[in-house]
Amino acid sequence: MPSISTPPELRSGAAWLASATPEQVDDFIGGLSDGALLALPWLFEFWALPHQLPPEGAWRSWVIMGGRGAGKTRAGAEWVRAQVEGARPCDPGLASRVALVGETIEQAREVMVFGESGLLACSPPDRRPAWEATRKRLVWPNGAVAQIFSAHEPESLRGPQFDAAWVDELAKWKRAEEAWDMLQFALRLGDSPRQVVTTTPRNVGVLKAIVKNPSTVITHAPTEANRAYLASSFLEEVRARYRGTRLGRQELDGELLEEAEGALWSAAALEAARVEQAPALGRVVVAVDPPVTGHGGSDACGIVVAGVVMEGPPQDWRAYVLEDASVAAASPDGWARAAIAAMERHGAERLVAEVNQGGDLVESVIRQVDPLVPYRAVRAARGKAARAEPVAAVYEQGRVAHLRGLGALEDQMAQMTAQGFLGSGSPDRVDALVWALTDLMIVPAQGWRRPRVRGL
């Protein structure tokens, strides 16, 4: 699954014009013939952003993953143009039978065909296809045809055959796997049939399978990559509201955030737990999950800061996860200093550290940095998933909130299931979170007894 990264020196013509002096722009425009000047607005290669240009190589599927408004639709429409158009309006192109597949017929028509970045808007007058409404298709002057289909009706793709396809917003199709499979059987004309997928990513099986396919290439870009064509007020509003959240990473940064089936923490639950700031806290702790070794190949050292509002009995307390201060491949001295620095930033009362791997050496390393730090060693008697389940139950009760900026921690949480951690590496950040919330919420609740009332 190659991922395409365009070097900065390969800037688009639009980027060059934006940075050129008025004299350079005048020289450039003045050097164009009348024909070239008329053609310039329709030369997408000149205006395109790097993620909108087709990758080189022998790929079958090109997946364009991007945030809202990142220019995905325009890239899909321009790729179809490049496939069907020849050197002159009536000359054949690389493809002559194209499938345009949207979630519904209406969405395919209104976005892919008639939209502001759709095929009709992107086509120059002498090459603009004609829309045949009764047959739900576009026909170009050279005879090429693009037929629209609904992903709600996968069987409609049984029978036709194509040499190119454009798939839009695959990640939100309700019958995505069925529709995708039917399209693959239909994409069988020509020497090298290809397809482009334009979508905002979501954690769905069909998309994850496509991006892992060796014949797939990917380009991606955040919403802000296309900021020149977006309202500044829109960007300010969505960044202020969704910055540092999983939803923002998905919808604005175009990241594919995976979530394991049966995860103890769902993406929706984590988003529901989001708060802008924590209130005054009764206690704050820093929990540490030290790596087994301390060299460049070690796991990260999980360091999580959390606090609690202690109002009423412990069963009513509410916790706030304040910071993920984890450090990667740090030496023992490095992670110890990072943990103590986190304590100082948040005024924490205690440092909690797991000692299963390091034993007394963990405390020794910490004491070398601060001999007087309040410290509690904890030893795991159960597996990671078993330790995490009581903490996950506290989340289900709505008693834990997250501040922004916990993306890496939340990614691990979304891969933790009752059967174990399904992500790569060690769930070091989740381990630290579990120790912090166990100290703040689970242990006090286990030791609390409801007062008896005489006479009842």
Summary of the structure (lengths in Angstrom):
residues: 456
radius of gyration: 27.8
end to end distance: 68.5
largest distance: 100.7
contacts: 1495
relative contact order: 0.10
helix: 41%
strand: 19%
